[in-house]
Every structure is written in structure tokens, then in C-alpha cells.
Amino acid sequence: MTTDLVDTDAAAINTAIIEARMRNGMPATGMVLSLVIDTEEGDHYDALRAATAASRAHPARILVHIARGSRGSTRTAPRLDAEIRAAGESGPGEIVLLRTHGELSQHAEAVVLPLLLPDAPVVAWWPGVGPERMCDAPLGTLAQRRVSDSAAAPKPLDALARRGQGYCPGDTDLAWTRATTWRTMLASALDEPFDQVTGLQVDAEKGNPTAELLALWLEDRMGLPARRKVTKGPGITAVTLTLRIGEIVLHRPDGRLATLSRPGQPDRSVALPRRELSDLLAEELRRLDPDEIFGRTLARLGTERSGARREPSTST
């Protein structure tokens, strides 16, 4: 059952949440965090679906802020409408959609703050690019972790560079989360003793922010420059580590199944599918401390863009 409140306030919303819990026979919440989503009306459905799926592993109170009309418009009277879905109806967590009108849309933090779970961590998620400096944004100041997605920007690499310029500990980007499986596979491929790595190459479609972060991470780990090769995709298609005795190649031409080749060993097929948004978000909800490796990788991006030498990209 969904409870709709029109022209309401935080006190009425909290009362409705408690009544919905009691109605469903679930007075104890059992939720471990508050997930705050700042999005637009047209984008909230996909974000909410991903958050609901992720909350099955990490029960959360999901607060979705949706600004109606132009943010901060003075032509519309300030108003708050809410839609409440209690735990047990759409998953283990609670969902509250908060639609703000008029000038109130510029003060989402005032609407969200009274609805946060007490003594529980807060994660803020902008399904799109997010503000320039997330830690200084009104909603960002409430959160221990702040999540954006530079891949949603018209120019992803420029958005990633801006994320690096405004980085604060606790920030992350789903472009980095998409690199987790690649980083895991490459690290495991080097578990066995090999000759020293002498060359790096990352193949991906043009402007892919995950490929750029993966290349920067490899450069940081190996102390070598990485070549970027443009392909037709989808996403990252291959990573090559050059050794004196041959090459370690992780090749994924179709976005699903990859082949791992290593010197002196038979090729091995490994599952390396492009991940769903809900899986990416669930990974971020597992870790609420600052990601120092992500911070170091972004710092390298800033260094390269400020004039450090970099090998040119090539195309297929």
C-alpha cells in the first residue's frame, strides 16, 4: 500500500511511515543506512528500481528527492508532496519520494534531514553527473559517501576531470565501480610470478571514463605510461600487459565473455559481463569508508591534464 501526502511536512511524513510499519506488522526497521537520491522526474524510475534492488542486500531508507519544474522557481508556491512505501511492500527498506515545488526545491537538505535514520550512515547518490563539488553540496554535507556517474554526462572525460578537481574523501563515481571486475581479474592474472611488466595498453570505445580510470590505475600500480587504443566497444574491450616473455591479454569483444591469455599457459574463458546499475550501487553501499585508491587515481588524472606527458591514443 502506498500513502500519498499532498502539501505536507516532515512531521506528517514520519507519522505516516510509523503507521505504515505498524500496519504491515513491522515495527522494528532493521535498516542499516539512509540512501538519498537527488534526481529529476523523468529519471527517478530507473534510479529507484536500482536502489530497491540494491537495498535487498543493504536494507535502507531510500529518500528520493525530485524537483518539480525549474529548481528554485519563484513562480510556484513552495510545496512538498510525498509518496511513502513501507518496508515489506517493495523490499526490506522504506521508500519515500519527496517532490518539492518552487523555492523549496533549492533546499532539499532541509526536507531530507528530519527523515534520515538516526545513528545510521548516509549515502547520497546523484544518478547523473552530480554537483561540481559533491562534499559542499547541501545534500552532500549530510553524507559519508557521495556517488555520481560521469558516464551520464555529455562529455564523460570532462565530467571525470571536474570530479577530480572537486574531489573530497568519501566521493566516488560509478565509472570507477565499473572497473572493479577488470581490476580484480588483472590483479589475479599477476598473482603468479612473471617477468617485469614493460608496457600497458587499454582498448575501449572513445570517451569511456571507466577505461580512462583503469588506465590511470594501471599506471599508478605499474609505474608505466599506458597507451589508449580506441575501438568500437562495447565499453572496454581489452587490456594488454606486455612482459619480456610475452603478453598477458584480457580480451572482451562482446561485453559478456572475456578470454585471458598468459605466456606459457592455455587461454581461459572468464565471465566478465557489463554490470547492471543495481549491482554497481550495491557494491558502493558495501563500502562506506573513503576509497583512497580512487582518490589517488583521480589525482593522476589531474596531473596528466595539467600537462604531464602522455602517449597518444590510436584508433582501429
HUVENDA-V731887 format. One record per residue. SS is DSSP state (H for helix, E for strand, - for the rest). PHI is phi in degrees with one decimal (NA if undefined). PSI is psi in radians with two decimals (NA if undefined). Layout:
BEGIN
ss/phi/psi
SS/PHI/PSI
SS/PHI/PSI
END
This chain:
BEGIN
ss/phi/psi
-/NA/2.39
E/-107.6/2.36
E/-105.2/2.16
E/-107.3/2.29
E/-124.0/2.24
-/-111.1/2.39
-/49.8/1.09
-/-115.3/-2.97
-/-145.0/3.07
H/-63.2/-0.65
H/-62.4/-0.76
H/-67.0/-0.62
H/-66.5/-0.79
H/-60.7/-0.71
H/-62.2/-0.73
H/-66.4/-0.62
H/-63.9/-0.80
H/-63.2/-0.75
H/-63.2/-0.68
H/-66.0/-0.69
H/-59.9/-0.86
H/-63.9/-0.65
H/-63.4/-0.60
-/-90.7/0.03
-/70.4/0.57
-/-129.5/1.19
-/-68.3/-0.51
-/-90.9/2.29
-/-77.5/-0.87
-/69.9/0.28
-/-91.7/2.58
-/-107.8/-0.20
E/-162.8/2.91
E/-108.3/2.24
E/-110.7/2.02
E/-105.1/2.16
E/-114.1/2.19
E/-110.1/1.97
E/-149.5/-3.11
-/-105.3/2.87
H/-56.6/-0.77
H/-71.5/-0.28
H/-108.1/-0.11
H/-72.7/-0.45
H/-63.5/-0.89
H/-64.0/-0.70
H/-64.2/-0.74
H/-68.2/-0.66
H/-62.9/-0.76
H/-64.9/-0.73
H/-65.7/-0.68
H/-63.3/-0.74
H/-65.5/-0.73
H/-65.7/-0.56
-/-72.7/-0.18
-/-67.6/-0.51
-/-91.8/-0.45
-/-134.5/1.43
-/-52.1/2.23
E/-141.9/2.72
E/-87.5/2.03
E/-98.6/2.03
E/-110.4/1.97
E/-106.2/1.98
E/-94.2/2.15
E/-123.6/2.00
E/-83.3/2.15
-/-93.0/2.30
-/72.1/-2.81
-/-72.8/2.30
-/-63.1/2.21
-/80.2/0.17
-/-62.7/2.35
-/-92.1/-0.04
-/-76.7/-0.39
-/-107.8/2.39
-/-65.8/2.44
-/-59.1/2.32
E/-157.5/2.57
E/-122.2/2.15
E/-113.7/2.52
E/-133.3/2.57
E/-127.6/2.14
E/-116.3/2.24
E/-122.9/2.02
-/-77.6/2.83
-/-58.9/2.46
-/96.7/-0.38
-/-90.5/-0.65
-/-129.8/0.28
-/140.5/-3.06
-/-76.0/-0.22
-/-106.2/3.11
E/-103.6/2.54
E/-123.3/2.26
E/-129.7/2.03
E/-92.7/2.18
E/-115.9/1.91
E/-103.0/2.01
E/-102.6/2.52
E/-122.9/2.64
H/64.5/-2.58
H/-63.1/-0.40
H/-61.4/-0.44
H/-65.1/-0.32
H/-85.3/-0.08
-/-127.0/0.88
H/-60.3/-0.56
H/-62.8/-0.59
H/-68.7/-0.53
H/-77.0/-0.70
H/-77.9/-0.68
H/-51.5/-0.83
-/-69.6/-0.17
-/-103.1/-0.05
-/-69.4/2.57
-/-65.5/2.37
-/-68.8/2.46
-/56.1/0.61
-/-130.5/2.55
E/-64.4/2.75
E/-122.6/2.31
E/-116.8/2.22
E/-104.9/2.33
E/-131.0/2.17
-/-104.9/1.85
-/-58.2/-0.40
-/-94.4/-2.50
-/-73.3/-0.65
-/88.1/3.01
-/-68.4/2.83
-/-57.1/-0.79
-/-127.3/1.70
H/-63.1/-0.61
H/-69.7/-0.33
H/-98.8/-0.15
-/-68.1/2.59
-/-52.1/-0.80
-/-72.4/-0.57
H/-64.7/-0.53
H/-67.6/-0.30
H/-86.2/-0.22
-/-110.5/2.58
-/-83.1/-0.56
E/-125.8/2.46
E/-131.9/2.18
E/-120.2/2.28
E/-129.7/-3.09
-/-146.5/1.70
H/-65.0/-0.38
H/-64.7/-0.34
H/-81.2/-0.14
-/-80.5/2.69
-/-59.6/-0.63
-/-123.2/1.56
H/-58.4/-0.69
H/-69.1/-0.60
H/-67.1/-0.71
H/-63.5/-0.66
H/-66.9/-0.67
H/-63.6/-0.72
H/-65.4/-0.61
H/-63.0/-0.67
H/-66.0/-0.67
H/-67.0/-0.56
-/-105.3/0.34
-/-67.2/2.42
-/-130.0/2.59
-/-54.6/2.29
-/107.6/-0.26
E/-78.1/2.61
E/-153.7/2.97
E/-140.2/2.43
H/-66.3/-0.31
H/-62.7/-0.61
H/-72.7/-0.70
H/-62.4/-0.62
-/-64.8/-0.33
-/-85.6/-0.11
H/-57.6/-0.84
H/-66.2/-0.63
H/-65.5/-0.77
H/-64.1/-0.67
H/-64.1/-0.81
H/-64.8/-0.73
H/-68.8/-0.66
H/-65.0/-0.71
H/-69.1/-0.54
H/-66.4/-0.42
-/-98.4/0.12
-/-63.0/-0.69
-/-77.9/2.63
-/-65.7/2.25
-/-133.9/2.96
-/-64.5/2.91
-/-60.7/2.43
E/-74.1/2.26
E/-116.4/-0.14
E/-157.1/2.63
E/-134.1/2.49
E/-148.8/2.38
E/-120.8/2.17
E/-105.6/2.27
E/-163.9/2.89
E/-66.4/2.73
-/-62.1/2.39
-/73.5/0.33
-/-79.8/2.02
H/-70.0/-0.53
H/-66.3/-0.70
H/-61.7/-0.72
H/-64.8/-0.76
H/-65.4/-0.68
H/-64.3/-0.74
H/-63.3/-0.74
H/-65.9/-0.67
H/-63.5/-0.77
H/-62.4/-0.73
H/-60.9/-0.72
H/-66.4/-0.71
H/-74.3/-0.67
H/-98.2/-0.29
-/69.2/0.51
-/-131.3/2.67
-/-74.1/2.56
E/-111.1/2.31
E/-77.4/2.52
E/-110.5/2.18
E/-116.8/2.22
E/-85.2/2.25
E/-126.2/-3.10
-/-84.3/-0.05
-/80.6/-2.84
-/-79.3/2.45
-/59.6/-2.44
E/-79.3/2.31
E/-110.2/-0.40
E/-166.1/2.66
E/-132.7/2.30
E/-121.2/2.22
E/-110.4/2.02
E/-89.3/2.25
E/-115.4/2.95
-/-67.2/-0.47
-/-99.6/0.06
E/150.3/-2.67
E/-133.8/2.51
E/-100.3/2.10
E/-125.5/2.23
E/-112.0/1.87
E/-116.5/2.15
-/-130.2/1.60
-/-79.7/-0.37
-/-115.7/0.08
-/78.0/0.14
-/-130.7/-1.04
E/-113.5/2.33
E/-115.4/2.77
E/-117.6/2.22
E/-103.7/2.08
E/-113.9/2.32
-/-135.4/2.58
-/-58.8/2.29
-/76.4/0.15
-/-132.3/2.64
-/-68.2/2.62
-/-61.8/2.60
E/-131.6/2.32
E/-86.6/2.37
E/-134.7/2.48
E/-74.1/2.17
-/-143.9/1.06
-/-74.4/2.71
-/-68.8/2.31
-/-89.6/2.62
-/-72.5/2.72
H/-58.9/-0.68
H/-63.5/-0.64
H/-67.6/-0.70
H/-63.8/-0.78
H/-66.7/-0.71
H/-60.3/-0.66
H/-62.9/-0.73
H/-67.2/-0.57
H/-73.4/-0.31
H/-74.2/-0.45
-/-122.2/2.00
-/-110.0/0.01
-/-91.5/2.81
-/-59.8/2.46
-/-93.0/1.69
H/-67.0/-0.59
H/-66.2/-0.70
H/-61.5/-0.73
H/-61.2/-0.75
H/-65.0/-0.68
H/-66.3/-0.75
H/-63.4/-0.62
H/-61.9/-0.64
H/-66.0/-0.64
H/-60.9/-0.75
H/-63.6/-0.67
H/-64.6/-0.77
H/-66.4/-0.70
H/-72.8/-0.34
-/-86.1/0.02
-/128.3/0.04
-/-66.9/2.66
-/-69.1/2.46
-/-146.9/2.44
-/-70.0/2.46
-/-68.4/2.68
-/-78.6/2.72
E/-125.2/2.81
E/-120.9/2.73
-/-102.3/NA
END
